[in-house]
Amino acid sequence: MAKRSKGQKPKDTMSMMKQLQELQQQVELAQAQLADETVTATVGGGAVKIEMTGDQRCTAIEIAPELLEDADVEMLQDLLLSAFNAAMDQSRDLAAERLGPLAGGLPI
């Protein structure tokens, strides 16, 4: 008769492996969906807008033409940086919202 380690049962291990495989599929699906979802950050009263996907890819930058008339490079740089960081934060929040519940399904 083969000896088993304390607390380890073959059925439990197989069940855990199946749960992990299902969880991996759910995570992959959620990641693919995040790539299709977008967030938009707007700063400077609409002077700069940045669109980003849920997987943190910048897909669009819009700069109001009147902002360029003044040619204040430092202000434009600050607005772009602010909008980009806001879009990144929104994108991370979206990813956490979509992927967070899946972490609760880990069989640990």
N, C-alpha and C positions, 0 to 999 in steps of 0.2 A: 504494500500500500504506500502510495506517494505521500510525502509530508507536505503540508501547506504552511506558508508563513502565517503567523498570527494575524488575524483581521483581514486577510486577503482571500477573497473568494473569486473563482473564475467568472461567475455570472456577473458579479459587481464590476469587475474589470472590463468585461465586454460591454456592459451597459454604459460605463463611463466613456469608453472609446466611441461608442455610437453617439452619445450626447456631444462629445467633443467634435465629431465630424459634422453633426447637424449644426452646431454652433458656428463652426468654421464656414459652412455654406451660408448661414444667415449673415455673418460678418462680411463675407465677400459680396453678397447681394446688397447690403447696406452701403458698402463702400462704392459700389457701382452706381447706386442711386444718388449718393452724395456728389459724384462727378457730374451728374445731370442737374443738380439743384444749384441755384445761385443766390447770393446775397449782394446787396448794393449799399455802399457807404457813401454818404454825401456830406461834404464839409463846405465851409465858407458860404453858407446860405445858398447852396446849390452850384457854387462856382466850380467845384471839382467833384466828380463822381467816379467811383471805382467799383467794378463788378467782379466778383470772385466766386468760383465754384466751391462746393462743400469739401472738395479735396485740395483746397488752397491753390488753385490756379487762377491767376488774374486773366480775365477774358476781355475787359474793356476799361478804358480810361476816357472820361469825357471832361474837357476843360471849356468853360464858358468863354467864348471869343472876347467878350469885354474884359475879362481878366488879363488877357494878353496885350490889350491896348496900353495898359499902364507899364508893362514890361518890368514889373518888380519881380526879379528872378528869385530872390530870397523868400518872398511871400509865396510864390508859386511852389517852390521846393517844400516849404513848410506845409502848405495845403496838401500837396501830393503825399508827403510822408504821413500826415495825419489821416488822410483818407485811406491810404494803403493799410496802415495799422488798424484802423477801425474795421476795414473789410476783413482783415486776418482774424480779428477778434470775433466778428460775427460768424465767419466760416468755422472757426474752432468751436464756437458755441453750438452751431448746427451739427457738427460732427459729434460732439459730446451728447447732444440730444438724441441723435439717431443710434449711436453705438453704445451709449451708456447702459440702456436697458439690457443689451446683450451680455454685458459683463455679469449681470445678475444670474445668468443661466449657466455659469461655469460650475461644473460638478466638483467642487473642492471642499 
